[in-house]
Each structure stands twice: as C-alpha cells, then as structure tokens.
Amino acid sequence: PAAGIRPPETLLDLMRLNVRNNAAVFEGGAGGGGTGRSRPRVSEMLWGDEEHMARLPPTPAQTEGGYNAYDLICGTDILLFKTAQTAMVRSLRCLSGPSTVVIIEHTDRNGSDDDYPSDLRHFFRLLAEDGLWSPSVVRDHGRYLTLRMVRTREGDVPFSGTIPRQMGLVENSL
C-alpha cells in the first residue's frame, strides 16, 4: 500500500470505502450529475438475527413487523450456504416493503450450462414456499448470475420454484 494508507480490514470496510468513493453519484441532484438521493448505508447484517435487524439504520417506512423497510437490498455471493438461506428469506421478509427490490449477484461454482447451481435452486424452492417473492434471473453470463426479486402482488401467479436457465440472458429490468 501507499505510504500512510492503511488497507481496509473487512468486507464492510471495503463496502464503506466504495460508497465514500462514489458519493458524487448520489449527491448534488440530477442537475449536478448525481441522483439527488441519499448515500447508501452499509451495515452488518446476520441473517435472521433480531438484534441486527433492530440496529439497522432507520428508514422513513416501517414493515408490518415494526422493522425498517428498505427500498433496495443488495447482496453478493450470499447463497452459497444453504443452511443460512431460510434465515435470509425470513430477514428479507422482515426488512422489505411492497416496493422493495432485492438484487443478488451470485457465482455459479458448479459450472453447468444446463441448470442453475444447487444453492440457487434451493433458494428458489425456499422463495416458492415463502410465497412473498417474484424472482427473475436478469443476467446470466455463465458463472455470474444476477437475481432480481420483487414482492408478489395480488393477482400475480405464485412463483413455482423454478426458472429455466438461459445462458447469456441480459434484461434491462434491474
């Protein structure tokens, strides 16, 4: 590292540094080159942990369970451990409102061109059981997948738990 610069110690530190380095994207309003929205906040979150969910930064809206409702929840490489996925689905339910969008970047470690990796298929089954989400794979570049989830609205067809694989898929619906 350069003299006087201490490298970040954790992934949370790296995420905070990324937000700080990209602050201009959010500040200054649309006319000034930014979005005019507040800067994203990076917080530690252990799936299913009530104390972690209660300590997250406040939002203007609350969920039915009294938690903060977030507009956007992002995660990357969070599906690898199937044993944590049930708690993750529960946490997403607790921290989302009707207009929340969840974006998950996932790496396919199986390398199959025919089917999604077993950890992602397991997550799809849990989402189908939960009944709250309408997921779609909006980008599929072989090993790198992007999953977009919104809450199911009244009248929507319930998610079946499967999505056919379409290699090279890129949608503009993030």
Phi, psi and omega in degrees: 000157178296154181303132177082357180254121179266126181294147177301150185262334184226168175298324177298320177299317179297320179295318179296319177298317179300314179298315180298317181291339181250020183303326182297335179296328184262329186269159173094355179074165184298324180291334180265013178095349179255179180274343183080005179262162179291155180292140177301152177247135180258127181221148175289139180215118173260118185308131175081355183276112183302318181295320178297316181296322181290333182271356181295154182303145182293153176231162179296330184252151177243152176276172178301329180276001178088007177271168174290137178260122183260146178288322185221131175237123182242146175208153177224135181050048181251003183258357186301321184264099182303328182294339179266352187292325179297316178295326178294315179298319177298316179296317178299321177297316183293327189257010183242152174245185183300333183252009180295140173245134177247128178242125178234124172267133184224142177256125178279108181269357180272330178076023180271135176273348187264330185217158176289159180296156185299326180293323178288320177297321177298316179298318177302316179298319179295321178296320178296317178296321180294322176077004185264339193247148171242093181271155171212147174270115185259351176208131179221099178248065179068258182281342187248120185238145174239125180251130176244131180231137171231162178289143176293135178259160179303131180094347177291151173287129180300144178295131185277343182102356178227148174224122180296142181280133178228091182304140178083001182298133172218116176250155175263047183239026176290000000 
